[in-house]
Amino acid sequence: MHRNQITELLKIEYPILQGGMAWVSDADLAGAVSNAGGLGIIAAGNAPAEWVKSEVEKAKKITEKPFGLNIMMMSPFKDEVCKIATELEVPVIITGAGSPGNYLEIWKKRNIKVIPVCPSTSFALRMERYGADAVICEGNEAGGHIGQLTTMSLVPQVVDEVNIPVIAAGGIADKRGAAAAFMLGASGVQVGTRFLVSKECNAHQNFKNKIISSKDIHTVVSGINTGHPVRSIKNSLTNKFKKLERKGAPMDEFDSIGRGALRNAVVDGDIKNGSLMAGQISGLIKKELTCSEIIDEIINGAYSLIESFNK
Ligand code: TUI
């Protein structure tokens, strides 16, 4: 019923990917999303290769269905993670926060599907030329590390330029967002924040509750002048970042208050000084559901919406 280029390529039931969120997207979450018919994704973030290996092995025990690994190309462990992903022959690799470079060719030779996150049309065209199987176009409504363009502007422009399937990300958390993404020409959607607030997600309850209680204007972008802008829910940490920005502080001052902050939020539930990376769509999320309920609402809901619109 939902078969399209993305479900065929990834051998999944519904054209939905769960965003690779550092510290959040572990084997439990990825396994639950894959078991529910989407593509679950483990996020390597800044973790070393041993952690990635053990989560990939754990996911293989939780699900027999395909799942992916998101490799953050700014990670200090990037090379060892890329190597372990090759050895483990993870079915799908998503790269973010930079270019997969020569690894793309290596993974393609191993028959691994490669899907880079692209912040622009020129980057997407380059990835297509290098052999990417699909691209994820992530607008800056997304949480975490973001690019310059919005989902609404980026997706149709990339769709018009490339011949490979496009997956829309950023600002999508319900059936309306997914239907809009399909109308922009996307063949699939990637959803992050909504899956963070799922029953199977191990993120601290304080973090989930903070998303549930947040309003449309509660996320802010920090670190624009560091060259690595990050979207997160406003708190004491983002206020400190703002002060540093105003005085034009050097990068190491941002690093010293930001170090470990994402882990503190996700694992320890520090909602005051932790980094609450989450998308602008947080204000829409009101309830913790199972991954299966989320996928059903977003994908079956989007298809019904499109069908009723055609009548
Ligand atoms: O990667 C993300 N979002 C992330 S990664 C992350 S982990 C982190 N932890 C602490 C501090 C900072 C980050 C949190 N959120 N999204 C995918 C994404 N990729 N957004 C933008 C890009 C991107 C940007 C530039 C992809 C490629 C790119 O290439 C530029 C070039 O020309 O090489």
Residues whose N, C-alpha, C, O or C-beta is under 5 A from the ligand:
A	BS01	TUI	A22 G45 M72 G96 A97 G98 S99 V117 C118 P119 E138 G143 G144 H145 I146 G147
